[in-house]
Amino acid sequence: MVIGSDLSGLTIALSLADNNIPVTIVERADALGGLPYDLAGRAQELTAERIEAAFRHPRLTTMLGAHVTNVTGHPGDYEVQVA
């Protein structure tokens, strides 16, 4: 699970998925890309490319308009509740 879909979140999610690890991105907004701040130049291009790749990736799912409500467990064995 990756929480947030800014450039760094998308990058790690795609890296994990490319290595055969199923990933769920939890994003509070109704669209991928993180907070709507002004990205310029290459950062904006990279974010757009990664959003497109995330939607196409077979091992990556998204939960838009969602947020983590509770986390229990210990490293390597978490249970996460999302609303």
Order of alpha helices (4+ residues) and beta strands (2+ residues): beta-alpha-beta-alpha-beta-beta-beta
